[in-house]
Amino acid sequence: MKKSIIFAMGLIMSILITNGVSVIRDGRKLDELRKSVLRLHILAESDSEYDQSLKLKVRDALLESNIFEDAESLESAERIAGEKLNQIEETAEKVLRENGCNLPVTAEIADVEFDVRTYGDITMPAGVYRALRVKIGSAQGKNWWCVMYPPLCIPAACDVEENKPAEELFDENELDIMYNPKKYEVRFAVWDKIKEILNK
């Protein structure tokens, strides 16, 4: 009887240790993914059909402007975006004025908390990411997002045909996270909770 209890306890400890190692390993993968992208986040004035259509027109204009065409790294993408904030605001406001809207636009580089977001086959896990955030008016409406660097604004969403496939932009671990999100849900939740407790 004692041998079976010892065996059971040993098995449980082995499972806990193995799972703990998996949580840490995958949590580090998640942190690397979060730190490897710059996202574009456009917030509409409201959820009205008109304001949402303006948001998409602003999106199209910004994507067509090829903001990050010269970016060779995440750092250079963020630097370029920071240098072009005024140009980004002017581009967005020009679109609004052409459509009879006088709302102001503000653009900033910020750490933004995102929920889980899925675009086509790609799922970006929840968490804090660096983002170029463009706010139209009071920015109380539904938002639109994509990954600006590496350039992953999905062609189907924004008619950008020259984008590279995700396989050329992310490593194997990052791709597995984005293509198989359910596989990591529990481990990522545990990892984020551990970090939250340690950072208190």
Disulfide bonds with the S-S distance in Angstrom:
Cys146-Cys153 1.97
